[in-house]
Structure formats: C-alpha cells, structure tokens
Amino acid sequence: MKLSQEKLRQFVLTLILALGILGAIWHFIVQGLIAQREKNEQEKERLAAQIAERKKAYDTEIHNRDAAKVYQDFIAQWEKRLPRENVETWFVREISEVAVRHKLQVANTAMQPPREGSDAKFNNQPYRLVGFRFELDGEYNQIGRFLEDLENSLPLIEVDDLEFSAGTGVVRHIHKAALHLTMIAPR
Amino acid sequence: MHLLNLFHEQQRIQRERDLDPVRLTILGGLVVAIVILLYAGVLYTRMGGLRVELEARRKGLAQLDAQIKTLGPLTDLARIQGQAQLLEERREFRIPVATQLDLLRDVIPTNCQVRLFKTRRDMQISETTLEGRKGPIVVKKVVPVQNLVIEVETRGKDKVEVLQTRDRFLEDLRQAPRPKKWAVQVPAEGSSNTITRVDLVSSQTPDAARGAAMGIFEIRIPLALKEPSRDLP
C-alpha cells in the first residue's frame, strides 16, 4: 500500500504524539509509583532499623536497671561504712574503739593528705581519699593483733605507711608504731 | 459504458480505513496506554499494602518511644559500675599489713630482734618496648607495690653464728609461703634481686649474757600485689 505524502505526514505526527503521550504516562505515573515504592521500601527499612534500635535500647535499659539495682545494693551496703560525720572525728573514734580492745593508746593523731597520685582513681567519683596518721606504743604481738582487727573491722581502710621500731634498753620489747592510713570518704 | 461496482468500491474504502496507519497508531497507542495503566494499577495496589505496613511500623515506633519515655532518665550503668568497682577494688586489692607482721613473727629466729619494720605503698612503673607498625611503642605498666624494710639485730656466740642466723632468716623470708598467696616478690629498683641486704653493724661485743657477737642488718623487700580474679555482683 502506497501512502500519500499527506498520509505519511499524518502518520509520523500521530506516531510522535502517541509516543509522547505514552512516554509521559510512563514517566509521570509508572516511574512516579516506582520511585514512591522505593521510597516507601527505604522508609520501611529505616523504621525497622529504628524499631530494632529502640527495642534494644529498651531491653538494655531494663537489663541495666536490674544490674544497677544489684550494684546500688552493693554500694549502699559499703557506704554504710563510710564516714558520715567529720572525717577526723570518725577516724579517731573508730581507731580508738579498736585500740581499746587491744589495750593500746592512740597518740599524735592528725589528718595527712594521701600521697600524690594515689587518689587518681577517685576523679569523677562521688568519693575522695582521705589520710590520717597516728602513733601507738605496745608489744609486737599486741600491735599486730590491733592491725589485724583494724583491717578486718574497717575493710575500706588501707595502711599506706607503717613504721615500727623497737625500744631500747629495758623497754626493748615495747615498740613504737607510726601509721598512715587512707580511707574513702564521701565527696 | 462502465459498470459501477459500488460494493467493491465500498470494500476498498473500508479496507483502506482499517489499514489506515494513523488509525492503527492511535489504536496501538491506546492498547499500550491501557497496559501501562493496568501495570500502574498493580503497582498502586501493591503500594497500598506497603503503606499499611509503614503505618503499622510508625505506630509501633511511637509506642516504643512512649514506653521508653515512661522509663524516665536512662541508667548510667557505667558510672554505677565504676563506683561499685572502686569500693570492691579498695577492699580486694589492699595489701594486708597485719599479715606482714605475722609473717615476720613466724620466720624470725629466737636470737633475732626486729629493730625496725617499715612498710610503704608505692607505684612501680615498668616500661616495655613493642615493635609497632609505625615504630617502637613504649607500654607503661603501673603496679602497686609494697616496699618492706626490716632492720634486724642478731646475737650469737661468735660472728659465724650471727651470719648463719642472718642467712637462715633471709632464706626463711624468701621461702615463706604466706605472702605468695597475695603478693610476688619483685626485683628492687636498679637490682635483679628480690631481696636486698645491707649489713649495718657486724661486731664482736663481749656481752656474756646476750652473746659475744652482734650483727645489725637491713633487708629490703619490694612486693607486688597479685590481683585476684573475682567477679563483681
């Protein structure tokens, strides 16, 4: 079939118009829907990740609360043993109580700051490290038992320095002990 | 005379109209447009399900957020743990001084007297050089140590007995099992020996009552505390 010049022109124009319309339909409707679908899929993934993250955060928080409860009970139990009053008064009272049990007299008591650097661990903590020094006179075994009692009854106390020297002459058996203790106190 | 075949003429015109490329293009375009629209419909239907799912997830997320909000401020477990650990370490890692006095009492020979006993907590810093990618790396290790200084006076019938007593005492001190439970003897600074000894006095002192010879020697023992393996609650 031979097409006239006019018909051919009409055909070409119609074809171009049809292709344009179909292209527009494809672009604006189908591609739009595909893009929307991809966006929704991404949103779905993002929400799934957020839900998983929130669930994890919730479960972690519940677990942390249970763990924190155990730690807080432990802390509360030990905090009962920390000085609540003036630290020096607390030291003198607690040490004197132990000394009395061993018939020893505590002398030359004084607060003495802990050695530099020894309280580095206490930065950003609700506690601080305090130091106290005192002297005792007694027999070797007597002072040994006193120290044992002190270390057992006040487990947060630590002997930082101890100088233990024997007497001379007739009082060779009487030893003089100078102690420097450190203790945790609330900040 | 020509015969008119109107039927044939009509058929030709109809065939020409049916095969008109413009018409065919329009029809084909319409068919393709319908197919595209059907595909778009399918896509839209599928997206409806996706939208419902999205909505459900948004609601779920909002519910979870509300649940978390009702919990209040979040627990700073690391801070609480650090606080508990500090107290626990304080109790666990201390070097018992009473044990050191007990040890000394157990190993000291009867003809010796402790003149001076000094114990002092300190920090021993050791440096190890490791080969790294970008050159040597110096790793510093800080170990809490307890420096013990013991000054002992020994008496005996002669100098040999004094020295034998001193050596026996040193050996007993080195072999004592009790400190091994909580500490290890470490070399003293600038030395490879775990126990260093300085003889302060070594003389013959004629004293019939308490022996004829006397020696005073000083012993230095640096101890590093063993960190026991233990679990916090």
Interface residues (C-beta under 8 A of the other chain):
Chain A: M1 L3 K7 Q10 F11 T14 L15 A18 L19 I21 L22 I25 W26 I29 V30 L33 I34 Q36 R37 N40 E41 E43 K44 L47 A48 Q50 I51 R54 K55 A57 Y58 E61 N64 R65 A67 A68 V70 Y71 Q72 D73 F74 I75 W78 R115 G117 S118 K121 F122 Q125 P126 Y127 Y140 N141 I143 G144 R145 L147 E148 L150 E151 P155 L156 E158 V159 D160 D161 L162 E163 F164 S165 A166 R172 I184
Chain B: E16 L19 D20 P21 V22 T25 I26 G28 G29 V32 A33 I36 L37 Y39 A40 L43 Y44 R46 M47 L50 R51 E53 L54 R57 R58 G60 L61 L64 D65 Q67 I68 L71 L74 T75 L77 I80 Q81 G82 Q83 A84 L86 L87 E88 E89 R90 R91 R94 I95 P96 V97 A98 L101 D102 R105 Q113 V114 R115 L116 F117 K118 T119 R120 R121 M123 L232 P233
